[in-house]
Amino acid sequence: MTALKSEADEQALIEAAQNDPARFGDLYERNFERVYAFVARRVRDRAAAEDLTSEVFHQALAALPRFEWRGVPFAVWLLRIARNAIADHWQRAAREHGNPRAEEADEIDLADIEWRATLFRLVQSLPDDQRRVIVARFADQRSIREIAQALRRTEGAVKQLQFRALESLRTRLRKAHD
């Protein structure tokens, strides 16, 4: 019954946004983490992932009047738009840099995307210092020394923040998974 209610809620949100584009924000909020996780996994460059995610939602808003509800989650439609935007991104990069990259033609794995979206939300919920360390270390791929200099902390303090953040994330992921 919860799945049916969720499906009906989603359909109502879509119809509301089709009638009033200002209501698209609800769909954006509900799906941002999924789309960002999908894009970030394939692009592996934070700035490009942010730009592509923005592009996906811009395209979705523009195409929303033509969207037809068929009982498939709205996220699947967004992820198809994202896959096309990523393919375009790699084609542009290949033309500009003469460095072709084989596009990953993997299927959309909603379970993996949900897991990554959950992780994204959990990282965002960490205390500020811990979140900054995790983002700098794993998203920006900075060294402990670089992070320590940027935060004006000792390397030991940064390692401790990283340890606490990772322990917190492990605990929260276990709870979210159960």
Protein Blocks (a to p, Z undefined) as FASTA:
>chain_A
ZZmmmmmmmmmmmmmmmmmmklmmmmmmmmmmmmmmmmmmmnopaklmmmmmmmmmmmmm
mmmmmpccehiafklmmmmmmmmmmmmmmmmmmmmnopacdddfbdcdfklmmmmmmmmm
mmmmpcfklmmmmmmmmmnopafklmmmmnopafklmmmmmmmmmmmmmmmmmmmmZZ
